[in-house]
Amino acid sequence: MYKKRFRSSLKIITLFLIALCSIPVCSQELSDSLLMTAQKTRSAPGLVDLIGKAEELSSFNPVMGEQLSKALYSNTKSNGQTGLASESLIWLGNSLINQSKYDSAIAVLTVAQADIEDMRSKEAVAKFYYTKSVAHYYIGEYTNSISLLLLDLEMDAVLKNDLFHSRVLRLIGEVYRAADNLDPALNYLQKALVQAEVAGDSIGLAAAMNRLGVVYYQKGEHEIAEKLLLGSLEKSRSNGFENVVSMNMNDLGELYFATKEFEKSIDLYEIVLQRNSDVDTRINTLNNIARLDAELKKYTESIKMAKEALALAEKVNILTYKVDATKIIADSYQKLNDFVNATSFYNQYINHREQLFEVEKNRQVLELETQYQTQQKELQIANLTEKEAAERERKIYYLVGLIISAAFLAVFILLFNQIRKNNKHIKNQNLKLEELNTTKDKFFSIIAHDLRSPMVALQGIGQKLDYYVRKGKREKLLEIGDKVDGSMDKLNHLLNNLLSWATSQSGGIPHYPKVIDSKEMIGEAIALYQSLAEVKGVCFKLDLEDLPIFVDLNTASTVLRNLISNAVKFTKEGSEIAITTQSRMGYTIIQVKDQGHGIDGETLEHLFQLKKGSELGTMGEKGFGLGLKLCKEFVEINKGTIEVKSTLGKGTVFEVKFPQNEAVAHPLYVA
């Protein structure tokens, strides 16, 4: 069902691949002028421009595109311009595809393939692979289609062109879907969705969502399928992609029919009926509506729709549609107890079935004739002379020998490749082990360095307390109390960071995201460092909106505490720390800006990597070396991003972006 319909739907989408803006239909005068120019032009730049025109016409006016491509091929071939001749054949093939002449297109493109290396650019080669893969797809040769598309994925001309890249990925996914290989189809279509977003390709996004919806439908996951198809429909409507709108409505109609939501299905089919003028699609849609009306016991409406479908089927003489329509009409009349009309249309139904049977019988007769001719040839071969038989046997042995040799060679190549893969895997594992060992060394170095500082500050506290108590020096006792609090706070902060980092490295970090108030979370983080800020004479300047964020509370709070702690640490005495929030495209942006001495470019480049030691604050405060690495890891766990900008002497700005809801964090699975 989906395979057949998408053969027309694919044209709707691929019209936008090569030529990205529509062109007016050529007038006869302009057509004659183009053809004359194509026959006479000799300069390479002029021919290249004409090939570009053939490229556009091959999609938007395929008949004219075919004529222009043939003229260009004849001209360039006769003048020995092999590469340009091959490019002309690409757009001749594309013109034939858009006229449903798939076998002819493959024949033309096969001729072009012989001179593929002479084409003027790698981009032309990439377009050749894509065009030929489409032709193979249409005639059901999925293996050939995939092979060509995978060649495209290895080319820089595709990988460096985000738009082209996204559509190659989408076509690979569609070919796998048509071949009922749904897992790789899902994988490539999800990649196509991401790539289309990178390219800013609105129609690519809508088309990828549509194809993903169809795959989920085929997997039986109807809820996800419906969300994706509705999302594609909304995006198509908002961007004015009318043909893709109709395609989504057709697919939703099929989905609702499968889930027994007949009223929804009928509504969608009726809209498609009003929008689409294609005869084949119209007949099929009319029969679908008639069948749904009959299911809902609306027999009069069912008869009306099926009769309209029958009239069109008679006009274009499509027997399968005649059989469908007459059966629906006869069954509906029977339900209405109108046995005269029911009998009449049953007779027509039987007549059309017999014609179909006759067609099938003729086809079988043709197959039998072919088999008979084959048997006759085999008898002739059996009567060959002994010398000819011996020669044939020798050739067979020779062929068998070649096959065995090829098999051994193939096995050797497979084993060689497997050994290479294993060696590469072992090398990668060794590199990972070296990296983990380096990380471990840095980790223990940080522990040895940073744990020592607050512990040293606590040494001798008991003796000092005893001395000051005996001397009655209250001010000194208060001062020592502040120092003890500060050292314990630093020690506690360090231990929290170390434990969080160690847990995240073991893969055991708990993650329970929910919607929380960003303003409240920021306020709690500020409260922890308010006293330390007051000691330095630093004030907080807040501009906070009531914005939600969809995050895990513990990891997100850890990020904010680290950023605010660093801001207090590096901000100059008597200055301020600015903290702001704003909403942007479904995300809440949190900025923490200090007025410290800034970060140089080299340090900024490696800021989020684990390193030994850390910078001293403006009052000599010690850092722990783990904070910013944790920030980056925890932000990414929460589907966000973190960025930093800094100017020496002016301060640093950290910007964290968190999703506001689950739909932004997981767009494929949430409405």
KAPE-V423551 format. One record per residue. N is the residue number from 0. PHI is phi in whole degrees, -180 to 180 (none if undefined). Layout:
BEGIN
N	PHI
N	PHI
END
This chain:
BEGIN
0	none
1	-71
2	-60
3	-66
4	-68
5	-71
6	-63
7	-86
8	-65
9	-61
10	-63
11	-56
12	-82
13	-73
14	-56
15	-94
16	-71
17	-90
18	-100
19	-95
20	-137
21	-73
22	-125
23	-68
24	-64
25	-68
26	-74
27	-62
28	-64
29	-67
30	-60
31	-61
32	-65
33	-63
34	-63
35	-65
36	-64
37	-64
38	-78
39	-103
40	-65
41	-120
42	-74
43	-61
44	-59
45	-64
46	-68
47	-62
48	-62
49	-68
50	-64
51	-61
52	-67
53	-64
54	-60
55	-65
56	-66
57	-60
58	-97
59	-94
60	-148
61	-61
62	-66
63	-67
64	-61
65	-64
66	-64
67	-66
68	-64
69	-64
70	-63
71	-66
72	-62
73	-60
74	-65
75	-68
76	-67
77	-68
78	-99
79	74
80	-91
81	-61
82	-61
83	-67
84	-63
85	-65
86	-65
87	-61
88	-68
89	-58
90	-81
91	-67
92	-62
93	-65
94	-62
95	-67
96	-60
97	-76
98	-110
99	65
100	-100
101	-71
102	-62
103	-64
104	-62
105	-64
106	-62
107	-64
108	-69
109	-65
110	-63
111	-63
112	-63
113	-63
114	-115
115	-62
116	-71
117	-88
118	-64
119	-72
120	-149
121	-66
122	-63
123	-64
124	-63
125	-62
126	-68
127	-62
128	-57
129	-64
130	-63
131	-68
132	-65
133	-64
134	-62
135	-63
136	-60
137	-64
138	-99
139	84
140	-91
141	-69
142	-63
143	-63
144	-62
145	-63
146	-58
147	-68
148	-67
149	-68
150	-63
151	-59
152	-67
153	-92
154	-98
155	-61
156	-60
157	-91
158	-64
159	-92
160	-113
161	-57
162	-65
163	-62
164	-58
165	-63
166	-81
167	-66
168	-59
169	-67
170	-68
171	-59
172	-59
173	-68
174	-65
175	-60
176	-63
177	-63
178	-88
179	62
180	-102
181	-78
182	-66
183	-65
184	-60
185	-62
186	-61
187	-70
188	-70
189	-66
190	-63
191	-63
192	-62
193	-65
194	-66
195	-65
196	-68
197	-61
198	-79
199	66
200	-95
201	-64
202	-68
203	-65
204	-61
205	-62
206	-68
207	-64
208	-63
209	-62
210	-65
211	-62
212	-60
213	-65
214	-62
215	-64
216	-62
217	-66
218	-82
219	85
220	-95
221	-69
222	-65
223	-64
224	-59
225	-64
226	-62
227	-68
228	-66
229	-66
230	-63
231	-64
232	-62
233	-64
234	-66
235	-65
236	-64
237	-66
238	-103
239	76
240	-87
241	-61
242	-66
243	-71
244	-59
245	-61
246	-61
247	-65
248	-64
249	-59
250	-65
251	-65
252	-60
253	-64
254	-64
255	-68
256	-64
257	-67
258	-95
259	67
260	-94
261	-67
262	-64
263	-61
264	-63
265	-63
266	-56
267	-67
268	-64
269	-67
270	-65
271	-60
272	-61
273	-75
274	-95
275	-108
276	-102
277	-68
278	-63
279	-59
280	-64
281	-64
282	-62
283	-60
284	-67
285	-61
286	-63
287	-63
288	-64
289	-62
290	-66
291	-68
292	-60
293	-64
294	-62
295	-91
296	66
297	-94
298	-69
299	-63
300	-64
301	-60
302	-63
303	-61
304	-65
305	-66
306	-66
307	-65
308	-64
309	-64
310	-61
311	-68
312	-65
313	-64
314	-65
315	-99
316	57
317	-107
318	-62
319	-60
320	-70
321	-63
322	-60
323	-59
324	-65
325	-65
326	-66
327	-63
328	-63
329	-62
330	-62
331	-67
332	-62
333	-63
334	-64
335	-87
336	64
337	-95
338	-74
339	-65
340	-66
341	-60
342	-63
343	-60
344	-77
345	-65
346	-62
347	-63
348	-60
349	-63
350	-62
351	-67
352	-64
353	-65
354	-63
355	-61
356	-61
357	-65
358	-61
359	-65
360	-64
361	-61
362	-64
363	-66
364	-61
365	-61
366	-65
367	-64
368	-61
369	-63
370	-62
371	-62
372	-61
373	-64
374	-63
375	-62
376	-64
377	-64
378	-64
379	-62
380	-65
381	-63
382	-94
383	-66
384	-67
385	-60
386	-64
387	-66
388	-63
389	-64
390	-62
391	-64
392	-64
393	-61
394	-64
395	-64
396	-61
397	-62
398	-64
399	-61
400	-61
401	-63
402	-63
403	-63
404	-62
405	-63
406	-64
407	-61
408	-63
409	-63
410	-63
411	-62
412	-64
413	-61
414	-64
415	-61
416	-64
417	-64
418	-63
419	-61
420	-63
421	-63
422	-63
423	-64
424	-63
425	-63
426	-62
427	-64
428	-64
429	-63
430	-62
431	-65
432	-64
433	-63
434	-64
435	-63
436	-66
437	-63
438	-62
439	-62
440	-60
441	-63
442	-60
443	-69
444	-63
445	-64
446	-60
447	-62
448	-78
449	-86
450	-70
451	-64
452	-61
453	-68
454	-70
455	-61
456	-64
457	-89
458	-67
459	79
460	-63
461	-60
462	-63
463	-65
464	-60
465	-61
466	-65
467	-71
468	-66
469	-65
470	-85
471	71
472	-92
473	-62
474	-62
475	-66
476	-62
477	-65
478	-65
479	-65
480	-58
481	-62
482	-66
483	-62
484	-59
485	-63
486	-66
487	-67
488	-64
489	-64
490	-63
491	-64
492	-62
493	-63
494	-63
495	-60
496	-64
497	-63
498	-66
499	-64
500	-64
501	-62
502	-66
503	-66
504	-70
505	-88
506	80
507	-107
508	-66
509	-71
510	-143
511	-126
512	-71
513	-158
514	-80
515	-131
516	-87
517	-63
518	-64
519	-67
520	-64
521	-64
522	-61
523	-65
524	-67
525	-63
526	-59
527	-66
528	-115
529	-64
530	-67
531	-63
532	-66
533	-64
534	-59
535	-86
536	72
537	-98
538	-116
539	-98
540	-108
541	-110
542	-137
543	-112
544	-98
545	-80
546	-119
547	-84
548	-138
549	-103
550	-146
551	-81
552	-59
553	-66
554	-68
555	-65
556	-65
557	-59
558	-60
559	-65
560	-61
561	-64
562	-66
563	-69
564	-60
565	-64
566	-62
567	-64
568	-62
569	-99
570	-72
571	-67
572	-60
573	80
574	-104
575	-136
576	-116
577	-99
578	-125
579	-131
580	-133
581	-156
582	-103
583	-149
584	51
585	86
586	-120
587	-100
588	-100
589	-112
590	-114
591	-121
592	-118
593	-107
594	-119
595	-87
596	-86
597	84
598	-127
599	-74
600	-61
601	-65
602	-66
603	-61
604	-65
605	-114
606	-64
607	-95
608	-100
609	-67
610	-144
611	-80
612	70
613	-157
614	-74
615	-80
616	-76
617	-69
618	-115
619	81
620	-65
621	-92
622	-106
623	-118
624	79
625	-109
626	-54
627	-72
628	-64
629	-61
630	-55
631	-63
632	-63
633	-74
634	-64
635	-67
636	-58
637	-91
638	61
639	-120
640	-137
641	-133
642	-133
643	-138
644	-129
645	-150
646	-130
647	-57
648	87
649	-120
650	118
651	-135
652	-123
653	-102
654	-123
655	-111
656	-118
657	-117
658	-66
659	-87
660	-155
661	-66
662	-63
663	-75
664	-70
665	-134
666	-66
667	-81
668	-118
669	-125
670	-66
END
